[in-house]
Amino acid sequence: MKQILLVLFFGCLLGASVRAEEAKEEIPVVTPEEAGQHDGKVVTVKGKVEGQKTTATGVTYLNFGGRYPNHIFSCRAFTDKFPDGVPAFEGKTVEVTGKIKMYEGKPSMDLKGPEKIKVLEVEGQAEKPTP
């Protein structure tokens, strides 16, 4: 009887772990051009930062696919989420992860912290991805 219960217990445990793995969805990696097709979804956008500007209120904008106002995708980084300040990303190829929303008719993303941006390349030279 104990053996049957043990088999049932481990069978249930294995089944639960398989379902948990299936529940984890892969976050898709998209280009700045494709970002607008994912409105309301969490994605990773991979592209080159072509413009960076910090406003007087401390909001930093990262623009992809051109400089403002000709960009095709942008990210906003708020000082309260980046206590050490927002590093310089202009000219670097990065991956940013977050929820896409439309802002002034263009796809945008609010960065929830420094762990949501990863530098991949600097001016044509591959760089170790940041953790």
Buried (B, 14 or more C-beta within 10 A) or exposed (E): EEEEEEEEEEEEEEEEEEEEEEEEEEEEEBEBBBBBEBEEEEBBBBBBBBBBEEEEEEBBBBBBBEEEEEBBBBBBBBBEBBEEEBBEBBBBBBBBBBBBEEEEEBBBBBBBEBEBBBBBBEEEEEEEEEE
